[in-house]
Amino acid sequence: MTDIPKVPVGKPYSKELRLLKHVFETATKGDPVSVCNAIESYGTDTLGPTSQWLKIAGDVKTLVLTNAVGAAHPRGAILEVGCYCGYSSSRMAAAAPKGHICTLEVDPVHVIVARNVHLFGGISDRVDVWTGHSKDLVARIEGRYGGPGMFKVGAVFFDQKGSRYDEDLVNLEKQGMMLPGALVVADNVLKPGAPIWCWRLFKGVNYFSQIVSMNEFAMPSEDWMTLCIRRTEMPPVQRQEWPRKPLTEEDLANMGDETNPLKQRLPMEGLPVPTQEMKTMNWECDRVRERAFSAVRSVTFQEWSEFAADLKKKMADHDIVVTVDATTATG
């Protein structure tokens, strides 16, 4: 796809296709770091002046992510949920040159862009991009790597919809894919936000967790990333046996809540139930995210900054606060 025609601004996927064209024209083939630098320059120099936002974990976020992945469990694979255009997976591949990365992306056009980014960067042999929604793919990942027990995760990077973070982590635990001591990194925890995810981490006892504060990439707004490590001694988890065929309405009607995989939300006892205030915040985060991706009414940089500041204050009322300032921690 190196011969990409000029895509008019405002057309569907024009931002992503112009990004790919920019990579082909300015990056060095076979060098994933130069590819990532080209993607960052596209976000700052091309999109920045137009007040458009490129959703990547760039700048300080890159330092947090790559340092974390570089210290992850050496015997486990790296799982990314939310590939977008292949930026973070390329950064992680460069930071863990012996690691294998499995990344999930729901949008098929983004999958094509990401695979071309990986191929151009010379890492396509170590990065697999699977098409589909995480709620469907998590249950099938093992089947693509040899069956149950053959795919173990040493590090996870969540960069999808924030309200799905806790559900996807629960499903990974149900499948028994998380190694003891596995590292989980989540982006955009303050903007657009993931309140219930933070509640689960900091009110539960299953993970050692930190909230890291930094500025959003190419935007004057604060954002958070969470870094957490799975405790080595965990309560026993009964492995969820997912069906090998799609469930019909009749199948679901004949299942009880304990055997219905769509209703088993938490694999362990003792996880705190979120308050109504946290659920309301989660709903508000989803609404502003939908507005940001709307073709009719987007969200300005100023509105993002105000939303993040308001959510930060509400989270502090529940004792969920920043534990590390990444700006000072990284120098």
C-alpha positions in Angstrom: 0.0 0.0 0.0 3.0 2.4 -0.4 1.2 4.1 -3.4 -1.6 5.8 -1.5 -3.5 8.5 -3.4 -4.1 11.9 -1.8 -7.1 11.5 0.6 -9.3 14.6 1.0 -9.6 15.9 4.6 -12.9 15.1 6.2 -13.5 11.8 4.3 -13.9 8.6 6.3 -10.5 7.4 7.5 -8.7 10.3 5.9 -6.7 10.9 9.0 -5.5 7.3 9.3 -4.7 6.9 5.6 -2.8 10.2 5.5 -0.9 9.0 8.5 0.1 5.9 6.7 1.2 7.9 3.6 3.2 10.2 6.0 5.0 7.1 7.4 5.9 5.7 4.0 7.2 9.1 2.9 9.2 10.1 6.0 10.2 7.0 8.0 13.0 4.5 7.3 11.9 1.0 6.1 12.8 -1.7 8.6 13.2 0.7 11.5 10.2 0.6 13.9 11.5 3.6 16.0 11.6 5.8 12.9 8.1 4.7 12.0 6.9 5.7 15.5 8.7 9.0 15.3 7.0 9.7 12.0 3.6 8.9 13.5 4.3 11.3 16.4 5.4 14.1 14.0 2.2 13.6 12.0 0.2 14.0 15.2 2.0 17.2 16.4 3.0 18.9 13.1 0.2 18.0 10.8 -2.8 17.5 13.0 -1.8 19.7 15.9 -2.4 23.1 14.1 -5.9 21.9 13.0 -6.8 21.0 16.7 -7.4 17.4 15.6 -6.4 14.6 18.1 -4.3 11.5 17.2 -5.2 8.9 19.8 -1.7 7.4 20.5 0.3 7.0 23.7 3.0 9.3 22.6 5.6 11.5 24.3 5.9 10.9 28.0 3.3 8.1 27.7 5.7 6.2 25.5 8.4 6.3 28.2 6.0 4.9 30.8 4.8 2.2 28.5 8.1 1.0 27.1 9.9 1.0 30.5 7.0 -1.0 31.9 6.9 -3.5 29.1 10.7 -3.9 29.2 10.4 -5.1 32.8 7.5 -7.4 32.2 7.4 -11.2 32.7 10.0 -12.6 30.2 8.1 -15.9 29.6 4.8 -14.3 28.7 3.4 -12.7 25.6 2.4 -9.1 25.4 -1.3 -8.5 24.7 -2.6 -5.1 23.5 -6.3 -4.3 23.3 -6.9 -1.4 21.0 -4.3 -1.4 18.3 -5.5 1.6 16.3 -2.8 2.3 13.7 0.0 0.2 15.2 1.9 2.9 17.1 2.0 1.4 20.6 2.6 -2.1 19.4 5.6 -0.9 17.3 6.9 0.9 20.4 6.5 -2.2 22.5 8.1 -4.4 19.8 11.2 -2.1 19.9 11.3 -2.1 23.7 11.0 -5.9 23.9 12.9 -7.3 20.9 12.5 -10.9 22.0 8.8 -10.6 22.9 5.7 -11.6 20.8 2.8 -9.2 20.7 -0.8 -10.0 20.1 -2.9 -7.0 19.5 -6.7 -6.6 19.0 -8.5 -4.0 16.9 -12.2 -3.8 16.2 -12.1 -1.6 13.1 -11.0 -3.5 10.0 -9.6 -0.4 8.3 -7.4 0.4 11.3 -6.3 -3.3 11.1 -5.1 -2.8 7.5 -3.3 0.5 8.5 -1.6 -1.2 11.5 -0.5 -4.2 9.5 1.1 -2.0 6.9 2.8 0.0 9.7 4.2 -3.2 11.2 5.3 -4.5 7.8 7.1 -1.3 6.9 8.8 -1.2 10.3 10.0 -4.8 9.9 8.2 -6.3 12.9 5.3 -8.1 11.3 6.8 -11.4 12.2 6.5 -10.6 15.9 3.2 -8.7 16.0 -0.2 -10.3 15.2 -3.2 -8.1 14.6 -6.5 -9.8 15.1 -9.8 -8.2 13.9 -12.8 -8.1 16.3 -14.1 -6.8 19.6 -12.3 -7.7 22.7 -15.4 -9.2 24.3 -15.4 -11.8 21.5 -11.7 -12.3 20.9 -10.4 -12.7 24.4 -12.2 -16.1 24.6 -10.7 -17.2 21.3 -7.1 -16.1 21.6 -5.8 -19.4 23.0 -7.3 -21.3 20.0 -5.0 -19.3 17.7 -1.9 -20.2 19.6 -2.3 -23.9 20.0 -5.3 -24.2 22.5 -5.9 -23.8 26.2 -2.8 -23.3 28.3 -0.6 -22.5 25.3 -0.9 -18.7 25.4 0.2 -17.0 28.6 0.3 -13.2 29.1 3.1 -11.4 30.9 2.0 -7.9 30.0 -1.2 -6.3 28.9 -1.8 -2.8 27.4 -5.4 -1.5 27.5 -6.0 1.3 25.1 -9.6 0.7 24.1 -12.9 2.1 25.6 -12.2 2.8 29.3 -15.4 1.3 30.5 -14.3 -2.1 29.1 -11.0 -2.3 30.9 -12.4 -4.1 34.0 -14.5 -6.6 31.9 -11.6 -7.5 29.6 -9.3 -8.1 32.6 -11.9 -10.3 34.2 -12.2 -12.3 31.1 -8.4 -12.8 30.8 -8.5 -14.0 34.4 -11.4 -16.4 33.7 -9.4 -17.9 30.8 -6.4 -18.4 33.1 -4.1 -16.5 30.7 -2.6 -14.1 33.2 0.8 -15.1 34.7 1.5 -14.4 38.4 3.2 -11.1 38.5 1.8 -10.0 35.1 1.9 -6.3 34.4 -1.2 -4.4 33.2 -0.9 -0.8 31.8 -4.0 1.2 30.9 -4.1 4.5 29.0 -6.6 7.4 29.0 -7.8 6.6 32.5 -8.6 10.3 33.2 -9.4 11.4 29.6 -11.9 10.2 28.5 -11.7 8.2 31.8 -12.1 4.8 33.4 -13.6 5.4 36.9 -14.8 1.8 37.6 -11.4 0.4 36.4 -9.7 2.6 39.1 -12.2 1.6 41.7 -11.5 -2.1 41.0 -7.7 -1.6 41.2 -7.6 0.6 44.3 -10.4 -0.7 46.3 -9.6 -4.4 45.6 -6.7 -6.5 46.8 -5.6 -8.4 43.7 -3.2 -5.9 42.2 -0.4 -3.6 43.3 -1.3 -0.3 41.5 -0.1 3.1 40.7 -1.8 6.1 38.9 0.7 8.0 36.8 -0.1 11.6 35.7 1.1 13.3 32.5 -0.1 15.6 29.8 -2.0 14.0 27.0 0.0 13.6 23.7 -0.2 16.8 21.6 -2.9 18.3 23.8 -2.9 20.7 26.7 -4.9 18.4 29.0 -3.9 16.2 31.9 -4.3 12.4 31.6 -3.6 9.3 33.6 -2.1 5.9 33.0 -2.4 3.1 35.5 0.3 0.5 36.1 -0.6 -2.5 38.1 1.1 -5.9 38.9 -0.9 -9.0 39.6 -0.2 -10.4 43.0 1.6 -13.8 42.9 -0.8 -15.2 45.6 -4.3 -14.9 44.3 -7.7 -16.5 45.2 -8.4 -19.6 43.1 -10.2 -18.9 39.8 -12.4 -21.5 38.2 -11.6 -21.5 34.5 -14.5 -20.3 32.3 -15.2 -22.9 29.6 -16.3 -20.7 26.7 -18.7 -22.3 24.1 -17.1 -23.5 20.9 -20.2 -22.3 18.9 -22.3 -19.1 19.0 -25.0 -19.2 21.7 -28.6 -19.1 20.5 -31.4 -17.5 22.5 -32.6 -21.0 23.4 -29.2 -21.9 24.8 -29.1 -18.8 27.0 -32.7 -19.4 28.2 -31.7 -22.9 29.4 -28.6 -21.7 31.2 -28.5 -20.5 34.8 -26.6 -17.4 35.9 -23.7 -19.6 37.1 -23.2 -21.3 33.7 -24.0 -18.4 31.4 -20.7 -16.9 30.3 -22.4 -13.6 29.5 -23.5 -13.2 33.2 -20.4 -14.3 35.0 -18.8 -10.9 35.5 -16.4 -11.4 38.4 -14.2 -14.5 38.8 -13.3 -13.9 42.5 -15.0 -13.1 45.8 -14.1 -9.9 47.6 -14.1 -7.5 44.7 -15.8 -4.2 45.8 -19.1 -3.2 44.1 -18.7 0.3 42.6 -20.8 3.0 44.1 -23.6 4.7 42.1 -21.4 7.8 41.8 -18.7 5.8 40.2 -21.2 4.2 37.8 -22.5 7.7 36.9 -18.9 8.9 36.2 -18.4 5.9 34.0 -21.5 6.7 32.0 -20.3 10.4 31.6 -17.0 9.2 30.3 -18.6 7.0 27.7 -20.8 9.9 26.6 -17.9 12.4 26.1 -16.0 9.7 24.3 -18.9 9.1 21.9 -19.1 12.9 21.3 -15.3 13.1 20.6 -15.7 10.5 17.8 -18.8 12.0 16.4 -18.8 13.6 12.9 -21.3 16.2 14.0 -20.1 17.6 17.3 -16.6 16.9 18.6 -14.8 17.9 21.8 -12.4 20.9 21.8 -9.1 20.9 23.6 -10.5 23.3 26.2 -13.5 21.1 26.8 -11.2 18.0 27.2 -9.1 19.9 29.8 -12.2 21.0 31.8 -13.7 17.5 31.7 -10.4 15.9 32.9 -10.1 18.5 35.8 -13.7 17.8 36.9 -13.3 14.0 36.8 -10.1 14.3 38.7 -11.8 16.2 41.5 -14.7 13.6 41.6 -12.2 10.7 41.8 -10.4 12.4 44.7 -13.7 12.4 46.6 -13.4 8.6 46.4 -9.7 8.6 47.5 -8.5 7.8 44.0 -5.6 10.1 43.4 -2.3 10.4 41.5 0.6 8.5 43.0 3.3 9.3 40.5 4.0 12.5 38.4 5.5 11.1 35.2 6.9 14.5 34.2 9.2 14.6 37.2 9.7 10.8 37.4 11.1 10.6 33.8 13.1 13.8 34.0 
